[in-house]
Amino acid sequence: MWIDKGGPIVWILVAYSVIGFSILAGRYLQLMFTRRAKLAKPVEQWKETAEKRIVVKLQQKQKRHGHGPELRAAATHLIYKEMKVFETGLKTVSILANTAPLLGLLGTISGMIKAFQVIENAGGKVDATALAGGIWEAMLTTGVGLAVAIPLLIFLHFLESALARYHWRLQKAAALVLDHHEPQALGSSSLPEQNEGPAGAL
């Protein structure tokens, strides 16, 4: 009933909510179940993870070309490639979250216009029930717009924070090669270990 009274803009905001939370939930679960390497152990003991893929490819490039700008550029590219999988769609969520209040405001203006049209058509003599439709639309669209935008922004912030920590892990793994460690010594340095597994994602 409330959605019907809010008009078409409320339906658009409901679609915003479904799309935005679907993207966030997908990326959250994807990150949560991504396997992490235990960076304190030697690379040879790592399971197949993004960290291991980056280190192995950098080792191969290091053997061919040695250390240099090309190696760091390759590390940046490899990290970007691994992160892109998780970041796909987040810009869309940001757009939805930032435009939802504006859509709510548009609905508010539309509802007030309808209410004033009723007053004009009635010559200024109307009761409250005649104005109810426009006022309902004005209030509902504002409320729904904020109700969609606020949770989307909050959950987007938490997901971006978790992705920043995961990005730091990939940089840390790449540093094992970039910081002039010999291949056989990789992973033997005393790196502080973070939580591993799904629970350590967020």
C-alpha positions as CSV (number, residue, x, y, z in Angstrom):
1,M,0.0,0.0,0.0
2,W,2.8,2.4,0.9
3,I,4.6,1.7,-2.3
4,D,1.5,2.3,-4.4
5,K,0.9,5.6,-2.6
6,G,4.5,6.7,-3.1
7,G,4.1,6.6,-6.9
8,P,6.6,5.4,-9.5
9,I,9.6,6.9,-7.8
10,V,9.2,4.6,-4.9
11,W,9.2,1.6,-7.3
12,I,12.5,3.0,-8.7
13,L,14.0,3.3,-5.2
14,V,12.9,-0.3,-4.4
15,A,14.8,-1.4,-7.6
16,Y,17.8,0.6,-6.4
17,S,17.7,-1.3,-3.1
18,V,17.5,-4.7,-4.7
19,I,20.3,-4.0,-7.2
20,G,22.6,-2.4,-4.7
21,F,22.2,-5.0,-1.9
22,S,22.5,-7.8,-4.4
23,I,25.9,-6.5,-5.6
24,L,27.1,-5.9,-2.1
25,A,26.0,-9.3,-0.9
26,G,27.7,-11.0,-3.8
27,R,31.0,-9.1,-3.3
28,Y,30.9,-9.7,0.5
29,L,30.4,-13.5,0.1
30,Q,33.0,-13.6,-2.6
31,L,35.6,-11.9,-0.4
32,M,34.6,-13.8,2.7
33,F,35.2,-17.2,1.1
34,T,38.4,-16.2,-0.7
35,R,41.3,-18.3,0.5
36,R,44.2,-16.5,2.1
37,A,47.9,-17.5,2.2
38,K,49.8,-17.7,5.4
39,L,52.4,-15.1,4.6
40,A,54.7,-16.2,7.5
41,K,55.3,-19.6,5.9
42,P,57.5,-20.2,2.8
43,V,55.8,-19.7,-0.5
44,E,56.2,-23.4,-1.4
45,Q,53.8,-24.2,1.5
46,W,51.1,-21.7,0.4
47,K,47.9,-23.1,-1.0
48,E,46.7,-21.8,-4.4
49,T,45.7,-18.2,-3.5
50,A,45.9,-14.7,-5.1
51,E,49.0,-14.0,-3.0
52,K,50.8,-17.1,-4.4
53,R,49.8,-16.3,-8.0
54,I,51.3,-12.8,-7.6
55,V,54.5,-14.0,-6.0
56,V,55.1,-16.9,-8.5
57,K,54.6,-14.6,-11.5
58,L,56.9,-11.9,-10.0
59,Q,59.5,-14.6,-9.3
60,Q,59.4,-15.7,-13.0
61,K,59.7,-12.1,-14.2
62,Q,62.5,-11.5,-11.7
63,K,64.5,-14.4,-13.1
64,R,64.1,-13.1,-16.7
65,H,64.6,-9.4,-16.1
66,G,65.9,-8.9,-12.6
67,H,64.8,-6.1,-10.3
68,G,63.7,-2.8,-11.8
69,P,60.8,-0.6,-12.6
70,E,59.3,-3.3,-14.8
71,L,59.0,-5.6,-11.8
72,R,57.2,-3.1,-9.8
73,A,54.9,-2.2,-12.7
74,A,54.2,-5.9,-13.1
75,A,53.3,-6.2,-9.3
76,T,50.9,-3.2,-9.6
77,H,49.2,-4.8,-12.6
78,L,48.9,-8.2,-10.9
79,I,47.4,-6.7,-7.8
80,Y,45.0,-4.6,-9.8
81,K,43.9,-7.7,-11.8
82,E,43.2,-9.6,-8.5
83,M,41.3,-6.7,-7.0
84,K,39.2,-5.9,-10.0
85,V,37.2,-9.1,-9.5
86,F,36.0,-7.7,-6.1
87,E,35.6,-4.1,-7.1
88,T,33.3,-4.7,-10.1
89,G,29.9,-3.2,-9.4
90,L,31.0,-1.1,-6.4
91,K,30.9,2.1,-8.5
92,T,27.3,1.3,-9.5
93,V,26.4,0.9,-5.8
94,S,28.0,4.2,-5.0
95,I,25.9,5.9,-7.8
96,L,22.7,4.3,-6.5
97,A,23.4,5.3,-2.9
98,N,24.2,8.9,-3.8
99,T,21.3,9.4,-6.2
100,A,18.6,7.7,-4.0
101,P,18.1,10.8,-1.8
102,L,17.9,13.0,-4.9
103,L,15.2,10.7,-6.3
104,G,13.4,11.0,-2.9
105,L,13.6,14.8,-3.2
106,L,12.2,14.6,-6.7
107,G,9.3,12.6,-5.4
108,T,8.8,15.1,-2.6
109,I,8.6,18.0,-5.1
110,S,6.3,16.0,-7.4
111,G,3.9,15.2,-4.5
112,M,3.8,18.8,-3.4
113,I,3.1,20.0,-6.9
114,K,0.1,17.6,-7.0
115,A,-1.1,18.9,-3.6
116,F,-1.0,22.5,-4.8
117,Q,-2.7,21.6,-8.0
118,V,-5.6,20.2,-6.0
119,I,-5.8,23.4,-4.0
120,E,-5.7,25.5,-7.2
121,N,-8.4,23.4,-8.9
122,A,-10.6,23.7,-5.8
123,G,-10.2,27.4,-5.6
124,G,-8.5,27.2,-2.2
125,K,-11.4,25.4,-0.5
126,V,-10.4,21.8,0.1
127,D,-10.3,19.4,3.0
128,A,-7.3,17.4,4.1
129,T,-8.4,14.2,2.4
130,A,-8.2,15.9,-1.0
131,L,-4.5,16.7,-0.3
132,A,-3.6,13.3,1.1
133,G,-2.4,11.8,-2.1
134,G,0.1,14.4,-2.9
135,I,1.3,14.7,0.7
136,W,1.6,10.9,1.0
137,E,3.8,10.8,-2.2
138,A,5.9,13.7,-0.9
139,M,6.6,12.2,2.5
140,L,7.0,8.6,1.4
141,T,9.5,9.3,-1.4
142,T,11.7,11.3,1.0
143,G,11.7,8.5,3.6
144,V,12.2,5.7,1.1
145,G,15.1,7.6,-0.5
146,L,16.9,8.0,2.8
147,A,16.1,4.4,3.8
148,V,17.7,3.1,0.7
149,A,20.7,5.4,0.6
150,I,21.9,5.2,4.3
151,P,22.2,1.3,4.5
152,L,23.8,1.2,1.1
153,L,26.5,3.7,2.0
154,I,27.1,2.0,5.4
155,F,27.6,-1.5,3.9
156,L,29.6,-0.1,1.0
157,H,32.0,1.6,3.5
158,F,32.5,-1.7,5.4
159,L,33.1,-3.6,2.2
160,E,35.6,-1.1,0.9
161,S,37.4,-1.2,4.2
162,A,37.6,-5.0,4.0
163,L,38.9,-4.7,0.4
164,A,41.5,-2.3,1.5
165,R,42.8,-4.8,4.0
166,Y,42.8,-7.5,1.3
167,H,44.7,-5.2,-1.0
168,W,47.3,-4.6,1.7
169,R,47.8,-8.4,1.9
170,L,48.4,-8.6,-1.8
171,Q,50.9,-5.7,-1.6
172,K,52.6,-7.5,1.4
173,A,52.9,-10.7,-0.7
174,A,54.4,-8.8,-3.6
175,A,56.9,-7.1,-1.3
176,L,58.5,-10.5,-0.7
177,V,59.8,-10.3,-4.2
178,L,60.1,-6.6,-4.6
179,D,62.2,-6.1,-1.5
180,H,65.1,-8.1,-3.0
181,H,64.5,-11.4,-1.2
182,E,65.9,-14.5,-2.8
183,P,63.3,-16.9,-4.1
184,Q,64.3,-19.7,-1.6
185,A,64.0,-17.2,1.3
186,L,60.6,-16.0,0.4
187,G,58.1,-16.2,3.3
188,S,60.8,-16.9,5.8
189,S,60.9,-13.4,7.1
190,S,59.1,-12.6,10.3
191,L,56.0,-11.0,8.9
192,P,53.1,-10.5,11.3
193,E,50.3,-12.8,10.6
194,Q,46.7,-11.7,10.2
195,N,43.5,-13.8,10.7
196,E,43.2,-16.4,7.9
197,G,40.2,-17.9,6.3
198,P,36.7,-16.6,5.8
199,A,36.3,-14.9,9.2
200,G,39.4,-12.7,8.5
201,A,37.9,-11.1,5.5
202,L,36.0,-8.4,7.4
